[in-house]
Amino acid sequence: MASGNDGGNNKLQLYSYWRSSCSWRVRIALNLKGIDYEYKAVNLLKGEQNSPEFRKLNPLGYVPALVDGDFILSDSFAILMYLEEKYPQHPLLPSDLKTKAINFEAANIVSSSIQPLQNLVVLNYIDEKFGPDEKLPWVKHFLGKGFAALEMLLKDYAGKYATGDEVYLADCFLAPQIDTGFTRFNLDKSEFPILARLHEAYCELPAFQKAMPPNQPDTPSS
């Protein structure tokens, strides 16, 4: 595992992979809150997530993992809630109860009903059991179903961003997922106008730009 930059011992450490959407959502939150951190690259294609060293951080062998001194968290949702409690600047959750609940719902649709069905472990399993030609139809089916649900959920709440004109938790989850759907798996943007509009808005925000896969220390040069 390679380190992105050599920070001081007091910095948070984020174990990340450049294209992991779960790591990506944490990078967005760290950037929004202005938290300096040390990037620790985990090359999933080389299997570094299965090393004994990394399994001590996350027994499941997934990224991200956040290390804060002697404290370790290895679930992106838990990490964002931890950051929200410890670093109150730029709140990720609105004060309004109903808007907060919608943020949780949108984030959970991404984290439980979309992303797990398109991650590397699942796609490798589909490839092994059913052949490589089955991977893309699988992904597009579940992406389309999830995106359609998000369109319905957000139609009464979306403003400039997912739940109004401020960036919140839902946006941290949506930005990587929408980008992955549109740019990596070529979903038709015209079928999801709200998500397409949000995608354009996210691409204009420095905290989101900095978190994008091409701008990570472990991004391949070609």
Rosetta silent file (secondary structure, phi, psi, omega in degrees, C-alpha in Angstrom):
SEQUENCE: MASGNDGGNNKLQLYSYWRSSCSWRVRIALNLKGIDYEYKAVNLLKGEQNSPEFRKLNPLGYVPALVDGDFILSDSFAILMYLEEKYPQHPLLPSDLKTKAINFEAANIVSSSIQPLQNLVVLNYIDEKFGPDEKLPWVKHFLGKGFAALEMLLKDYAGKYATGDEVYLADCFLAPQIDTGFTRFNLDKSEFPILARLHEAYCELPAFQKAMPPNQPDTPSS
SCORE:     score description
SCORE:     0.000 S_00000001
   1 L     0.000  131.128 -176.630    0.000    0.000    0.000 S_00000001
   2 E  -102.681  147.630  179.007    1.406    3.358   -1.026 S_00000001
   3 E   -95.203  138.143 -178.862    1.003    6.637    0.821 S_00000001
   4 L   -74.888  -49.805  176.297   -0.219    9.675   -1.068 S_00000001
   5 L  -145.114  151.473 -173.963    1.440   12.367    1.004 S_00000001
   6 L   -90.802   90.606 -178.622    3.586   12.363    4.116 S_00000001
   7 L   -91.120  175.041  177.988    1.525   14.144    6.717 S_00000001
   8 L   -73.315  166.163 -176.128    2.142   14.639   10.392 S_00000001
   9 L   -66.724  -20.583 -177.332    1.213   12.043   12.946 S_00000001
  10 L   -85.129   -7.149 -179.293   -1.821   14.043   14.073 S_00000001
  11 L   -72.502  147.873  166.432   -3.494   13.921   10.685 S_00000001
  12 E   -63.654  148.493  174.898   -6.398   11.675    9.973 S_00000001
  13 E  -115.992  128.387  177.990   -5.434    8.837    7.647 S_00000001
  14 E  -114.150  114.425  173.737   -7.817    7.764    4.910 S_00000001
  15 E   -83.899  120.201 -165.992   -7.216    4.405    3.287 S_00000001
  16 E  -144.266  160.520  170.049   -8.678    4.868   -0.152 S_00000001
  17 L  -126.247  136.630 -168.701   -8.733    3.677   -3.745 S_00000001
  18 L   -54.374  -35.853 -174.891   -8.958    6.320   -6.438 S_00000001
  19 L  -102.418    0.344  178.631  -12.077    4.930   -8.138 S_00000001
  20 L   -69.667  121.062 -179.729  -13.915    3.634   -5.069 S_00000001
  21 H   -70.610  -27.334  177.276  -17.185    5.551   -4.736 S_00000001
  22 H   -68.526  -40.812  175.003  -17.323    4.740   -1.008 S_00000001
  23 H   -67.148  -39.467 -178.384  -13.911    6.341   -0.527 S_00000001
  24 H   -57.730  -44.891 -178.913  -14.924    9.175   -2.823 S_00000001
  25 H   -64.201  -33.606  176.802  -17.912   10.160   -0.650 S_00000001
  26 H   -70.829  -39.391  177.858  -15.624   10.377    2.389 S_00000001
  27 H   -60.548  -39.535  177.848  -13.126   12.506    0.460 S_00000001
  28 H   -60.351  -48.169 -178.027  -15.944   14.915   -0.390 S_00000001
  29 H   -62.076  -42.757  177.941  -16.949   15.239    3.264 S_00000001
  30 H   -60.733  -41.532  179.352  -13.355   15.802    4.377 S_00000001
  31 H   -67.969  -42.378  179.481  -12.965   18.505    1.738 S_00000001
  32 H   -59.235  -39.558 -177.741  -16.258   20.191    2.614 S_00000001
  33 L   -86.010   -2.497  177.537  -15.214   20.375    6.243 S_00000001
  34 L    68.017   33.730 -177.716  -11.716   21.561    5.368 S_00000001
  35 L   -94.014  124.117  176.358  -10.028   18.662    7.165 S_00000001
  36 L   -77.760  139.135 -178.337   -6.435   17.925    6.238 S_00000001
  37 E  -149.670  160.999  177.387   -5.709   14.213    5.979 S_00000001
  38 E   -97.085  126.947 -179.107   -3.108   11.736    4.830 S_00000001
  39 E   -87.530  122.900  179.038   -4.089    9.688    1.789 S_00000001
  40 E  -116.122  107.701 -173.792   -3.156    6.022    2.080 S_00000001
  41 E   -78.355  134.875  175.302   -3.632    4.249   -1.234 S_00000001
  42 L  -121.710  112.264 -176.481   -4.950    0.688   -1.341 S_00000001
  43 L   -82.914  103.328 -177.522   -4.696   -0.879   -4.791 S_00000001
  44 L   -67.649  -32.988 -178.281   -7.795   -3.041   -5.121 S_00000001
  45 L   -69.970  -25.818  177.053   -6.730   -4.464   -8.473 S_00000001
  46 L   -90.993   -1.820  178.016   -3.528   -5.782   -6.901 S_00000001
  47 L    79.096   17.556 -178.276   -5.464   -7.246   -3.981 S_00000001
  48 H   -63.404  -21.198  178.481   -3.870   -5.055   -1.322 S_00000001
  49 H   -69.508  -14.618 -179.844   -7.222   -4.947    0.480 S_00000001
  50 H   -97.494    2.011 -179.893   -6.749   -8.630    1.286 S_00000001
  51 L   -69.094  149.425  176.086   -3.393   -8.207    2.988 S_00000001
  52 H   -55.740  -35.429  179.344   -3.170   -9.074    6.704 S_00000001
  53 H   -61.007  -47.192 -178.032   -2.096   -5.482    7.339 S_00000001
  54 H   -75.614  -32.937 -179.624   -5.251   -4.015    5.825 S_00000001
  55 H   -63.376  -21.560  174.111   -7.561   -6.694    7.227 S_00000001
  56 L   -69.694  -27.140  177.554   -6.626   -5.431   10.686 S_00000001
  57 L   -84.015  -40.702  177.944   -8.206   -2.106    9.669 S_00000001
  58 L  -143.071  104.577 -178.512  -11.224   -3.637    7.950 S_00000001
  59 L   -58.045  -24.220  177.636  -11.871   -7.385    8.309 S_00000001
  60 L   -74.789  -20.536 -178.244  -14.148   -7.236    5.243 S_00000001
  61 L    76.877   31.451  177.653  -11.280   -5.995    3.096 S_00000001
  62 L  -111.426  153.844  167.316  -13.149   -2.960    1.748 S_00000001
  63 L  -101.845  154.520    6.202  -12.148    0.670    1.455 S_00000001
  64 L   -88.476  169.500  165.181  -12.393    3.231    2.901 S_00000001
  65 E  -135.681  136.899  179.432  -10.927    2.992    6.364 S_00000001
  66 E  -113.173  129.860  177.733  -10.349    6.059    8.520 S_00000001
  67 E  -115.168  121.963  178.402   -7.679    6.094   11.217 S_00000001
  68 E  -123.047   91.774 -174.715   -7.848    8.804   13.882 S_00000001
  69 L    66.677 -118.627  178.393   -5.021    8.124   16.290 S_00000001
  70 L   -99.236   11.915 -178.951   -5.783    4.713   17.782 S_00000001
  71 E  -106.171  133.540 -176.410   -9.399    4.771   16.572 S_00000001
  72 E  -126.117  132.818  172.187  -10.386    2.997   13.346 S_00000001
  73 E  -125.741  139.805 -175.818  -13.616    3.167   11.342 S_00000001
  74 L  -133.682   31.652  173.192  -14.156    1.135    8.193 S_00000001
  75 L  -134.197  129.724 -172.208  -17.646    1.984    6.951 S_00000001
  76 H   -62.664  -38.171  179.800  -18.214    5.126    4.910 S_00000001
  77 H   -64.820  -45.249  178.183  -21.575    5.961    6.510 S_00000001
  78 H   -63.127  -38.503  179.174  -20.109    5.577   10.004 S_00000001
  79 H   -62.352  -45.696 -179.440  -17.090    7.635    8.976 S_00000001
  80 H   -64.135  -37.903  177.799  -19.265   10.510    7.749 S_00000001
  81 H   -68.226  -35.646  176.240  -21.315   10.477   10.953 S_00000001
  82 H   -64.867  -46.648  178.418  -18.112   10.481   12.997 S_00000001
  83 H   -61.943  -37.753 -179.524  -16.737   13.432   11.039 S_00000001
  84 H   -63.399  -40.401 -179.303  -20.050   15.241   11.452 S_00000001
  85 H   -74.585  -39.319 -174.462  -19.928   14.896   15.235 S_00000001
  86 H   -81.728  -32.218 -176.391  -16.240   15.676   15.648 S_00000001
  87 L  -123.135   91.438 -172.635  -15.948   18.495   13.103 S_00000001
  88 L   -72.087  -13.629 -179.997  -19.086   20.674   13.198 S_00000001
  89 L   -62.545  145.104 -173.637  -17.926   23.066   10.473 S_00000001
  90 L    45.550   76.784 -179.324  -20.004   22.807    7.290 S_00000001
  91 L   -56.182  138.144  177.005  -22.751   20.560    8.730 S_00000001
  92 L   -88.308  -10.247 -179.537  -23.617   17.538    6.624 S_00000001
  93 L  -124.668  133.950  178.321  -27.104   17.367    8.087 S_00000001
  94 L   -73.852  162.301  179.193  -29.771   20.104    8.024 S_00000001
  95 L   -77.737  -28.754 -179.550  -31.572   21.147   11.198 S_00000001
  96 L   -66.505  126.070 -174.020  -35.015   20.519    9.704 S_00000001
  97 H   -58.459  -46.198 -175.928  -36.147   17.047   10.770 S_00000001
  98 H   -69.410  -39.931  177.928  -37.873   16.088    7.507 S_00000001
  99 H   -66.096  -37.707  176.295  -35.030   17.311    5.295 S_00000001
 100 H   -61.200  -43.669 -179.833  -32.571   15.435    7.485 S_00000001
 101 H   -62.772  -39.332  178.215  -34.616   12.255    7.069 S_00000001
 102 H   -65.696  -35.963  175.378  -34.632   12.642    3.279 S_00000001
 103 H   -60.680  -44.756  178.101  -30.852   12.993    3.376 S_00000001
 104 H   -63.419  -41.349 -178.472  -30.616    9.713    5.237 S_00000001
 105 H   -64.233  -47.130  179.960  -33.026    8.035    2.832 S_00000001
 106 H   -62.443  -43.453  179.125  -31.182    9.174   -0.288 S_00000001
 107 H   -62.260  -39.402 -179.088  -27.822    8.195    1.199 S_00000001
 108 H   -71.397  -32.642  175.251  -29.157    4.779    2.143 S_00000001
 109 H   -59.735  -43.668  178.612  -30.571    4.137   -1.320 S_00000001
 110 H   -66.694  -49.586 -170.027  -27.071    4.648   -2.679 S_00000001
 111 H   -76.658  -23.057 -177.462  -25.220    2.774    0.053 S_00000001
 112 H  -115.159  -23.979 -173.215  -27.522   -0.229    0.375 S_00000001
 113 H  -115.847   -6.137  178.871  -29.491   -0.581   -2.872 S_00000001
 114 L  -124.010  -66.487 -171.117  -27.113    0.592   -5.617 S_00000001
 115 H   -56.835  -43.140 -178.735  -23.395    0.657   -4.827 S_00000001
 116 H   -61.843  -24.220 -177.491  -23.057   -2.821   -3.275 S_00000001
 117 H   -85.520   -3.195 -179.929  -24.522   -4.368   -6.421 S_00000001
 118 L  -125.920    8.347 -176.253  -21.899   -2.812   -8.698 S_00000001
 119 L   -77.043  171.163 -171.103  -18.750   -3.092   -6.591 S_00000001
 120 H   -60.624  -41.014 -178.171  -15.649   -4.982   -7.691 S_00000001
 121 H   -61.710  -44.334 -179.369  -16.332   -8.094   -5.606 S_00000001
 122 H   -67.346  -45.013 -178.618  -19.819   -8.541   -7.071 S_00000001
 123 H   -64.460  -36.980  176.584  -18.744   -7.862  -10.658 S_00000001
 124 H   -65.072  -36.532  178.395  -15.882  -10.339  -10.361 S_00000001
 125 H   -67.145  -43.243  177.337  -18.342  -12.931   -9.080 S_00000001
 126 H   -60.141  -43.071  179.097  -20.737  -12.288  -11.984 S_00000001
 127 H   -60.091  -45.877 -176.131  -17.808  -12.616  -14.387 S_00000001
 128 H   -68.502  -41.725 -173.302  -16.696  -15.892  -12.827 S_00000001
 129 H   -86.913  -31.740 -171.246  -20.119  -17.523  -12.559 S_00000001
 130 H  -125.771  -10.255  178.506  -21.936  -16.192  -15.625 S_00000001
 131 L   103.638  154.566 -175.540  -19.317  -14.669  -17.935 S_00000001
 132 H   -63.454  -26.262 -178.340  -18.058  -11.154  -18.694 S_00000001
 133 H   -70.550  -13.201 -178.305  -20.982  -10.336  -20.992 S_00000001
 134 H   -89.257  -12.717 -173.088  -23.363  -10.449  -18.027 S_00000001
 135 H   -67.645  -50.063 -176.275  -21.642   -7.740  -15.980 S_00000001
 136 H   -65.342  -45.142  175.563  -22.847   -4.630  -17.772 S_00000001
 137 H   -58.660  -38.542  177.459  -26.525   -5.689  -18.033 S_00000001
 138 H   -58.845  -52.665 -177.350  -26.420   -6.538  -14.307 S_00000001
 139 H   -61.655  -46.623 -176.345  -25.013   -3.142  -13.368 S_00000001
 140 H   -64.335  -34.013  178.168  -27.344   -1.192  -15.638 S_00000001
 141 H   -61.744  -50.957 -175.420  -30.396   -2.990  -14.259 S_00000001
 142 H   -76.460  -32.033  173.833  -29.669   -2.088  -10.648 S_00000001
 143 H   -64.020  -45.834 -179.200  -28.340    1.374  -11.450 S_00000001
 144 H   -62.197  -42.504  178.267  -31.460    2.152  -13.445 S_00000001
 145 H   -63.234  -44.494  179.729  -33.744    0.910  -10.693 S_00000001
 146 H   -67.959  -41.836  179.148  -31.893    2.916   -8.060 S_00000001
 147 H   -64.246  -38.653  178.025  -31.665    6.065  -10.151 S_00000001
 148 H   -63.199  -39.675  177.942  -35.386    5.921  -10.886 S_00000001
 149 H   -65.022  -40.412  178.721  -36.089    5.688   -7.149 S_00000001
 150 H   -66.079  -39.086  176.756  -33.845    8.678   -6.451 S_00000001
 151 H   -58.275  -44.794 -179.640  -35.585   10.712   -9.147 S_00000001
 152 H   -66.923  -41.225 -178.550  -38.940   10.049   -7.476 S_00000001
 153 H   -64.462  -43.280 -170.002  -37.604   10.756   -3.995 S_00000001
 154 H   -88.615   -7.470 -173.886  -35.907   14.041   -4.842 S_00000001
 155 L   -60.456  -29.676 -179.324  -38.515   15.580   -7.147 S_00000001
 156 L   -98.235    1.526 -174.706  -40.175   17.417   -4.250 S_00000001
 157 L  -124.926  -27.698 -173.192  -36.964   18.309   -2.406 S_00000001
 158 L   -65.416  137.277  169.917  -34.194   19.075   -4.878 S_00000001
 159 L  -119.672 -125.328  173.700  -33.033   22.633   -5.302 S_00000001
 160 L   -64.892  -32.682  178.402  -29.595   23.479   -6.576 S_00000001
 161 E  -121.883 -168.216 -166.945  -28.499   20.324   -4.760 S_00000001
 162 L   -60.789  -42.616 -175.773  -30.243   17.146   -3.622 S_00000001
 163 L  -125.125   32.383  178.888  -32.366   18.523   -0.780 S_00000001
 164 E   139.531 -151.203 -176.003  -32.277   22.262   -1.377 S_00000001
 165 L  -103.390   11.534  174.337  -29.692   24.923   -2.037 S_00000001
 166 L  -119.650  150.130  178.240  -27.100   23.702    0.479 S_00000001
 167 L   -83.212  127.840 -179.223  -24.780   20.713    0.165 S_00000001
 168 L  -133.243 -167.418 -176.504  -25.556   17.973    2.658 S_00000001
 169 H   -54.346  -46.384 -178.192  -25.017   14.279    3.338 S_00000001
 170 H   -55.494  -38.355 -178.637  -27.132   13.092    0.413 S_00000001
 171 H   -65.749  -35.448  178.351  -24.918   15.021   -1.987 S_00000001
 172 H   -62.237  -35.590  179.277  -21.797   13.288   -0.670 S_00000001
 173 H   -82.273  -38.634 -175.226  -23.361    9.941   -1.557 S_00000001
 174 H   -70.696  -41.425 -173.652  -25.052   11.000   -4.767 S_00000001
 175 H   -55.563  -51.784  178.567  -22.146   12.713   -6.499 S_00000001
 176 H   -64.925  -38.251 -177.333  -19.918    9.625   -6.857 S_00000001
 177 H   -68.287  -42.586  178.941  -22.838    7.354   -7.677 S_00000001
 178 H   -64.466  -45.235 -179.448  -24.279    9.622  -10.356 S_00000001
 179 H   -60.581  -44.003  178.992  -20.876   10.197  -11.927 S_00000001
 180 H   -61.278  -43.526 -179.637  -20.193    6.449  -11.971 S_00000001
 181 H   -63.236  -43.031 -175.225  -23.561    5.746  -13.554 S_00000001
 182 H   -82.050  -40.054 -172.291  -23.229    8.344  -16.275 S_00000001
 183 H   -96.179  -32.735 -178.182  -19.521    8.252  -17.113 S_00000001
 184 H   -92.615  -38.776 -175.483  -18.431    4.702  -16.318 S_00000001
 185 L  -111.214    4.042  169.386  -21.573    2.714  -17.123 S_00000001
 186 L    57.740   41.034  171.630  -23.114    5.083  -19.701 S_00000001
 187 L   -66.404  149.893 -178.392  -26.628    5.398  -18.331 S_00000001
 188 L   -75.730  111.865 -178.352  -28.830    7.677  -20.409 S_00000001
 189 H   -60.193  -31.377 -175.658  -28.872   11.077  -18.695 S_00000001
 190 H   -65.322  -19.918  179.601  -32.111   12.037  -20.388 S_00000001
 191 H   -80.423  -14.354 -174.823  -33.946    9.403  -18.335 S_00000001
 192 L  -134.761   70.699 -172.415  -32.860   11.034  -15.086 S_00000001
 193 H   -62.757  -36.429  179.398  -33.111   14.828  -15.460 S_00000001
 194 H   -66.866  -46.549 -179.757  -32.833   15.663  -11.761 S_00000001
 195 H   -64.912  -36.213  177.881  -29.742   13.524  -11.296 S_00000001
 196 H   -64.023  -40.702  178.872  -28.230   14.923  -14.500 S_00000001
 197 H   -67.010  -41.247  177.179  -28.736   18.470  -13.225 S_00000001
 198 H   -62.560  -40.154  179.262  -27.223   17.586   -9.855 S_00000001
 199 H   -57.769  -43.585  178.123  -24.241   16.025  -11.603 S_00000001
 200 H   -64.055  -40.291  179.975  -23.520   19.294  -13.380 S_00000001
 201 H   -65.475  -41.243 -179.448  -23.838   21.241  -10.123 S_00000001
 202 H   -64.616  -37.091 -177.701  -21.452   18.939   -8.270 S_00000001
 203 L   -65.259  -14.212 -179.797  -18.826   19.232  -10.986 S_00000001
 204 L   -93.130   -7.185 -174.890  -18.645   22.978  -10.298 S_00000001
 205 L   -94.609  125.326 -178.483  -17.830   22.648   -6.576 S_00000001
 206 H   -55.375  -40.729 -179.048  -14.121   22.693   -5.594 S_00000001
 207 H   -63.644  -32.216  178.873  -14.615   20.241   -2.709 S_00000001
 208 H   -79.781  -40.408  178.538  -16.213   17.784   -5.119 S_00000001
 209 H   -59.560  -45.373 -178.636  -13.667   18.393   -7.881 S_00000001
 210 H   -61.870  -29.652 -177.129  -10.773   17.720   -5.513 S_00000001
 211 H   -85.247   -9.543 -173.507  -12.360   14.407   -4.472 S_00000001
 212 L   -67.584  149.778 -176.496  -12.876   13.098   -8.011 S_00000001
 213 H   -50.878  -42.976 -177.749  -10.963    9.973   -9.091 S_00000001
 214 H   -63.830  -15.426 -175.115   -8.667   11.664  -11.656 S_00000001
 215 H  -103.198   17.588 -179.847   -7.337   13.958   -8.911 S_00000001
 216 L   -95.804  152.865 -177.989   -6.179   11.276   -6.458 S_00000001
 217 L   -60.410  -28.550 -176.445   -2.530   10.376   -5.745 S_00000001
 218 L   -98.374    9.756  177.371   -3.043    6.762   -6.831 S_00000001
 219 L   -64.073  128.368  179.464   -4.833    7.521  -10.106 S_00000001
 220 L   -60.036  146.777 -178.268   -3.042    5.618  -12.909 S_00000001
 221 L   -75.026  -17.854  178.087   -1.135    7.848  -15.288 S_00000001
 222 L  -147.297    0.000    0.000   -2.645    6.125  -18.295 S_00000001
